[in-house]
Amino acid sequence: MDDKLYRLAEDVGNALKRHAMMLVTAESCTGGWVGQAVTAVPGSSHWFDRGFVTYTNDAKQEMLGVSATTLAEHGAVSESTVREMVSGALKNSRGQAALAISGIAGPGGGTPEKPVGTVCFAWGLANGGVTSEQRYFSGDRREVRQQAVERALQGLLERLE
């Protein structure tokens, strides 16, 4: 792991500890990379509860309670879906802070409406509601996924500060 990502994960952990919160993650296109990043930090068991890797629509529905209607109407890569993913992650864990990621890392799978590099994020705090955003990243599959991991952690840090 690069130093930048490690420091970011460490900063997130310190912020979670200050707020006495546990993190839960719901990842799709990043396949557990956020979980890997945060567990690289020693002592992360004090602030990281669990991670859901929900790559398929079935997994999103079964593990996080994302509705079939949302998936059919908006697709897996949408702010509506990641908002339901983050709510499901909070509901199915002991976490008080959650993040969700779903995107198109490429090289295939893009459409004119959702090109490769489209990634949707949601962050939720148990008592603070859910926020979301959509970003476009450039680069190859690894670069898109890494940028998504960094944005997910940075977005959470912004909401904890």
Beta strands, then each sheet from edge to edge (+ up, - down):
strand 1: 23-27
strand 2: 48-53
strand 3: 97-103
strand 4: 118-125
strand 5: 129-136
sheet 1: 2+ 1+ 3+ 4- 5+
end
